[in-house]
Amino acid sequence: MTCYNKTIMNILTTFAQGYYTYRDSYSNTSNGTGDDAAAAGLLVLFFLFATFLFTVLVYAVYSFCLMKIFKKAGVEGWIAWVPIYNNWKLLEIGGQQGFWAVLAVVPVVSIVSAIFMYISMFHIGKKLGKEDYFVLLAIFLPLVWLIWLAADKSKWNDKASTAPSLHHK
């Protein structure tokens, strides 16, 4: 072999040995301390906790505002804090059948239940002196609709809506 070929072979051998050493040292993931996994786990826990707090906050605002609306309608305020039963009462004060609140948890039927809830919200808005188009706020921003009705000074007028009466004679 010539000196030139020998030099090239030495360079290629050195390069190959360096490449495999470099590749093997970074491809082995079992030599880590687990800090990355712990950080990822803490991040997931943080986001779960933040989601839980946000959900509790939204439910508290929803229930508080619903309690204010129930008081205007002459319904006991504690009902606003009971899940499903609060929607049952919301449907009833809007002139709809309350059982739609239970059916709201059934897939596909929940779409029909939502329609009856919007009809109920329309009648509640009318009974609190709002215009017909006010129901659009209930459909697209229901929490804003609740806060608005809870915070304003409107009075409940049972005769203002065309909703059928729940009390049969």
C-alpha positions in Angstrom: 0.0 0.0 0.0 1.2 3.4 -0.7 1.7 6.1 1.9 -1.2 8.1 0.4 -3.6 5.1 0.7 -2.4 4.4 4.2 -3.1 7.9 5.3 -6.6 7.9 3.9 -7.3 4.5 5.6 -6.1 5.9 8.9 -8.3 9.0 8.5 -11.3 6.9 7.6 -10.7 4.5 10.5 -10.4 7.3 12.9 -13.5 9.0 11.5 -15.5 5.7 11.8 -14.4 5.1 15.3 -15.2 8.6 16.3 -18.6 8.5 14.6 -19.6 5.2 16.4 -18.4 6.5 19.8 -20.3 9.8 19.3 -23.5 8.0 18.2 -23.4 5.4 21.0 -22.9 8.0 23.7 -26.0 9.9 22.7 -28.4 7.2 21.6 -28.5 5.5 25.0 -31.4 7.0 26.9 -31.1 4.9 30.0 -28.2 6.8 31.4 -30.5 9.8 32.3 -31.4 10.8 35.8 -35.1 11.0 35.2 -35.2 14.7 35.6 -36.9 15.2 32.3 -39.7 12.7 33.1 -40.2 14.3 36.5 -40.5 17.7 35.0 -42.9 16.5 32.4 -45.0 14.8 35.1 -45.0 18.0 37.2 -46.1 20.0 34.1 -49.0 17.6 33.5 -50.0 17.8 37.1 -49.9 21.6 37.0 -52.1 21.7 33.9 -54.6 19.2 35.4 -54.8 21.3 38.6 -55.2 24.5 36.7 -58.0 23.0 34.6 -59.7 21.7 37.8 -59.5 25.2 39.4 -60.8 26.9 36.3 -63.7 24.4 36.2 -64.6 25.0 39.8 -64.4 28.8 39.3 -66.7 28.7 36.3 -69.2 26.4 38.1 -69.1 28.7 41.2 -69.8 31.8 39.0 -72.5 29.9 37.1 -74.2 28.7 40.3 -74.0 32.1 42.0 -75.6 33.8 39.0 -78.2 31.1 38.7 -79.0 31.6 42.4 -79.6 35.3 41.8 -82.0 34.5 38.8 -83.8 31.9 40.9 -84.4 34.4 43.7 -85.9 36.8 41.2 -88.2 34.0 40.0 -89.2 33.0 43.5 -87.2 29.7 43.5 -85.0 28.8 46.5 -81.4 29.8 45.8 -79.8 26.6 47.1 -81.1 24.7 44.1 -78.7 26.6 41.9 -75.8 24.7 43.5 -77.1 21.2 42.8 -75.9 19.8 39.5 -78.7 18.7 37.0 -81.4 19.8 39.4 -80.4 23.4 38.8 -81.0 22.9 35.0 -84.2 21.1 35.8 -85.5 24.2 37.6 -84.1 26.5 35.0 -86.1 24.6 32.4 -89.2 24.8 34.6 -89.1 28.5 35.3 -88.7 28.9 31.5 -91.9 27.0 30.9 -90.3 23.7 29.7 -90.4 20.2 31.1 -87.6 19.7 33.6 -86.8 16.1 32.6 -84.8 17.5 29.6 -82.1 18.3 32.2 -81.6 14.6 32.8 -81.8 13.7 29.2 -79.0 16.2 28.5 -76.4 13.6 29.5 -77.6 11.2 26.8 -75.7 11.5 23.5 -77.7 12.8 20.5 -80.7 13.4 22.8 -78.6 16.2 24.4 -79.1 18.2 21.2 -82.8 18.2 21.6 -82.4 19.0 25.3 -80.2 22.0 24.4 -82.9 23.3 22.1 -85.5 23.1 24.9 -82.9 24.9 27.2 -82.6 27.7 24.7 -86.4 28.0 24.5 -86.4 28.2 28.3 -83.7 30.8 28.3 -85.7 32.8 25.8 -88.8 32.8 28.1 -86.6 33.6 31.2 -85.2 36.6 29.3 -88.7 37.8 28.4 -89.9 37.4 32.0 -87.0 39.6 33.1 -87.9 42.3 30.5 -85.4 41.5 27.8 -85.9 41.7 24.1 -86.4 38.6 21.9 -82.8 38.8 20.4 -81.3 38.6 24.0 -81.5 34.8 23.6 -78.6 35.0 21.2 -76.4 35.9 24.1 -77.7 32.8 25.9 -76.8 30.6 22.9 -73.4 31.9 22.1 -72.2 33.2 25.5 -74.3 31.6 28.2 -72.1 32.6 31.1 -72.3 36.3 30.0 -76.1 35.9 29.7 -76.3 34.5 33.3 -74.1 37.3 34.7 -76.1 39.9 32.9 -79.4 38.7 34.2 -78.1 38.1 37.7 -76.5 41.6 37.9 -79.1 43.8 36.4 -82.1 45.2 38.4 -84.8 43.6 36.4 -87.8 42.2 38.1 -89.5 38.9 37.4 -92.8 39.3 35.5 -94.5 35.9 35.1 -97.0 37.2 32.7 -94.4 38.7 30.3 -93.7 35.4 28.4 -95.9 33.2 26.3 -94.6 30.2 28.1 -97.2 27.8 29.3 -97.9 27.8 33.0 -96.6 24.9 35.1 -99.4 25.1 37.5 -102.5 23.3 36.1 -105.8 24.1 37.7 
